[in-house]
Amino acid sequence: MSTSDGPADTRMMAIVHEALKRDLRRARAVLAADPPPVGRQQVALGRHVSWMMDFLHAHHTGEDEGLWPVVRRRNPAAEGLLDSLEADHARIAPAAGAVTAAARHYTDGVSDGARSALVASLDDLLAVLVPHLDREVSEAMPVVAASITDREWDAVEQEYNIKPKSVRALAMEGHWLLEGIDPEGYDIVVHKVPAALRLLLLHGFGRAYRRQASARWSAELPQRRGATA
């Protein structure tokens, strides 16, 4: 946990946003592919989309209830910007809710209509979410860094993004954030937790995460006729 009274290091925000955009777009592409996901991949992909919606809700809650109030206290001039970001959250919530409902229906169902509905709901969400995510990084994070200390930033991170989660949840989320990341980003992510826990998260759950990722992104090979499981 940071004890620095220097400006907040907000680089984690961009890392989180890029992971969301990456997998929402990837999920949309896989859903629209020919042939479409079936069986185990369909279930795994639907569950991953649902998980991302839960993650997005928690992410926005942490901002609205944790981060923005600290910034408001330190920098009253930021009120207009923060009000507009909270309004964005209110506009995004119904689109995210529609994705959640469509993902659950897709996970449980077999109709092509469920897949098409999920693709459409993802398109609607991406249209409102991506500009917001980009604006938070380009406009809000410089204001946050100029308004609060790294100690205050990290306290919000710990309270909303780390402490409420189980070790397994943190591990899976951490490996998700680390997919395709550069060395600087890797260093930022892994140092959000103490060294002992870091070793457990990185080395104790890597195989489980790779299995989950493979299940949602890799198509099942059709079984040869006469083959046995």
C-alpha atoms as one frame of an Amber mdcrd trajectory, in Angstrom:
protein
   0.000   0.000   0.000   1.360   3.410  -0.969   2.516   5.822   1.707   3.522
   8.531  -0.757   2.126  12.027  -0.453   3.139  12.772  -4.030   0.593  13.053
  -6.864  -1.636  10.032  -7.406  -0.275   7.484  -9.860  -3.408   6.896 -11.931
  -1.927   4.597 -14.576  -3.955   1.664 -13.263  -7.113   3.296 -14.612  -5.906
   3.042 -18.205  -4.865  -0.588 -17.652  -8.336  -1.510 -16.390 -10.053   0.339
 -19.221  -7.895  -1.281 -21.899  -8.646  -4.746 -20.515 -12.374  -4.054 -20.634
 -12.262  -2.728 -24.191 -10.039  -5.617 -25.309 -12.297  -8.389 -24.076 -15.620
  -6.745 -24.887 -14.470  -6.312 -28.482 -13.001  -9.793 -28.588 -16.194 -11.306
 -27.221 -18.206  -9.447 -29.842 -15.913 -10.723 -32.616 -16.044 -14.339 -31.410
 -19.829 -14.200 -31.095 -20.151 -12.929 -34.662 -17.730 -15.498 -36.103 -18.748
 -18.336 -38.404 -19.066 -20.949 -37.029 -20.321 -19.448 -33.773 -19.359 -20.727
 -30.324 -21.155 -23.856 -29.186 -21.167 -26.092 -26.148 -18.488 -25.434 -23.568
 -17.187 -22.352 -25.376 -20.659 -20.813 -25.543 -21.148 -21.236 -21.802 -17.652
 -19.981 -20.954 -17.973 -16.941 -23.201 -21.406 -16.038 -21.859 -20.147 -16.302
 -18.293 -17.132 -14.134 -19.097 -19.332 -11.400 -20.531 -21.503 -11.559 -17.402
 -18.384 -11.332 -15.235 -17.218  -8.251 -17.125 -20.544  -6.556 -16.445 -20.188
  -7.305 -12.727 -16.637  -5.953 -12.870 -17.781  -2.798 -14.675 -20.507  -2.178
 -12.094 -18.022  -2.547  -9.229 -15.525  -0.325 -11.047 -18.044   2.486 -11.460
 -19.264   2.073  -7.881 -15.702   2.481  -6.635 -15.403   5.700  -8.596 -18.769
   7.161  -7.590 -18.578   6.197  -3.915 -14.830   6.171  -3.307 -12.692   8.137
  -5.750 -14.848  11.053  -6.874 -15.808  12.146  -3.326 -12.115  12.391  -2.363
 -11.368  14.454  -5.472 -14.365  16.712  -4.809 -13.116  17.451  -1.302  -9.619
  18.247  -2.491 -10.572  20.115  -5.655 -14.035  21.764  -5.737 -13.267  23.085
  -9.227 -13.502  19.505 -10.538 -17.209  19.300  -9.688 -18.445  19.853 -13.238
 -16.185  17.186 -14.700 -17.072  14.661 -12.006 -20.789  15.378 -12.374 -20.519
  14.640 -16.093 -18.699  11.369 -15.428 -21.357  10.273 -12.957 -23.970  11.134
 -15.589 -22.047   8.918 -18.011 -22.258   6.086 -15.483 -26.025   6.542 -15.292
 -26.288   6.338 -19.092 -24.029   3.294 -19.282 -25.851   1.306 -16.586 -28.943
   0.402 -18.680 -26.760  -0.708 -21.599 -24.655  -2.841 -19.248 -27.822  -4.287
 -17.741 -29.027  -5.246 -21.208 -25.727  -7.029 -21.861 -26.046  -8.906 -18.562
 -29.548 -10.084 -19.427 -28.542 -11.061 -22.965 -25.436 -12.897 -21.730 -27.438
 -14.942 -19.249 -29.980 -15.849 -21.923 -27.177 -16.752 -24.320 -25.413 -18.896
 -21.711 -28.584 -20.825 -20.928 -29.999 -21.070 -24.448 -29.222 -22.587 -27.802
 -31.070 -20.303 -30.216 -29.193 -18.162 -32.716 -31.484 -15.329 -31.666 -29.831
 -15.260 -28.244 -26.427 -14.868 -29.862 -27.643 -12.067 -32.131 -29.226 -10.299
 -29.164 -25.963 -10.459 -27.228 -24.002  -9.073 -30.190 -26.491  -6.208 -30.527
 -26.356  -5.424 -26.817 -22.552  -5.386 -26.890 -22.633  -2.973 -29.821 -24.959
  -0.679 -27.878 -22.746  -0.836 -24.789 -19.500  -0.226 -26.654 -21.022   2.834
 -28.314 -21.577   4.546 -24.955 -18.829   2.938 -22.873 -15.699   3.396 -24.991
 -15.909   7.211 -25.270 -16.460   7.381 -21.510 -13.507   5.134 -20.707 -11.242
   7.140 -22.994 -12.449  10.457 -21.561 -11.813   9.320 -17.999  -8.204   8.565
 -18.870  -7.512  11.655 -20.986  -9.534  14.256 -19.037 -10.233  12.987 -15.532
  -6.996  11.256 -14.570  -4.818  14.389 -14.943  -7.271  16.197 -12.645  -7.217
  13.318 -10.165  -3.409  13.245 -10.149  -3.309  16.986  -9.495  -5.945  16.796
  -6.747  -5.127  13.838  -4.479  -2.047  12.029  -3.221  -0.892   8.560  -4.149
  -1.684   7.515  -0.578  -5.307   8.640  -1.039  -5.558   6.964  -4.444  -4.232
   3.689  -3.088  -6.582   3.820  -0.093  -9.535   3.896  -2.500  -8.019   1.057
  -4.530  -7.606  -1.068  -1.425 -11.075  -0.318  -0.051 -13.064  -0.887  -3.242
 -10.947  -2.999  -5.576  -8.865  -5.295  -3.380 -10.204  -5.857   0.142 -13.750
  -6.942  -0.882 -12.440  -9.718  -3.134 -11.365 -13.262  -2.370  -7.854 -14.434
  -3.161  -9.157 -16.425  -6.123 -11.133 -13.462  -7.465  -8.075 -11.222  -7.187
  -5.940 -13.818  -8.945  -8.302 -14.260 -11.875  -8.787 -10.511 -12.212  -5.045
  -9.933 -12.032  -4.247 -12.452 -14.751  -7.005 -10.918 -16.880  -5.455  -7.462
 -16.510  -2.011  -8.840 -17.382  -3.022 -10.339 -20.744  -0.890  -8.738 -23.448
   0.392  -6.027 -21.109   3.748  -4.257 -21.446   6.475  -4.459 -18.757   5.530
  -1.109 -17.214   1.898  -2.122 -16.885   2.870  -5.532 -15.499   4.882  -3.871
 -12.750   1.980  -1.577 -11.849  -0.551  -4.416 -11.602   1.514  -6.900  -9.620
   2.583  -4.339  -7.034  -1.000  -3.625  -6.000  -0.695  -6.456  -3.468   2.035
  -7.423  -0.948   4.921  -9.633  -2.084   3.762 -12.864  -0.423   0.248 -12.581
  -1.830   1.680 -11.534  -5.195   3.606 -14.805  -5.489   0.503 -16.819  -4.669
  -1.671 -14.929  -7.152   0.837 -15.157  -9.978   2.001 -18.739  -9.544  -0.873
 -20.432  -7.754  -3.642 -19.518 -10.186  -1.951 -19.130 -13.561  -2.955 -22.562
 -14.842  -6.574 -22.125 -13.731  -6.776 -18.770 -15.484  -5.303 -20.154 -18.700
  -7.904 -22.947 -18.674 -10.700 -20.411 -18.304  -9.301 -18.209 -21.065  -8.881
 -21.166 -23.394 -12.455 -22.289 -22.755 -13.965 -18.964 -23.784 -11.740 -18.097
 -26.732 -10.934 -21.480 -28.307 -13.513 -23.275 -30.409 -14.204 -26.907 -29.623
 -12.949 -29.363 -32.207 -15.707 -31.632 -33.521 -15.304 -35.170 -32.222 -14.469
 -37.771 -34.854 -17.206 -40.249 -35.602 -16.765 -43.320 -33.478 -14.361 -41.597
 -31.079 -14.899 -41.953 -27.367 -14.329 -39.321 -24.694
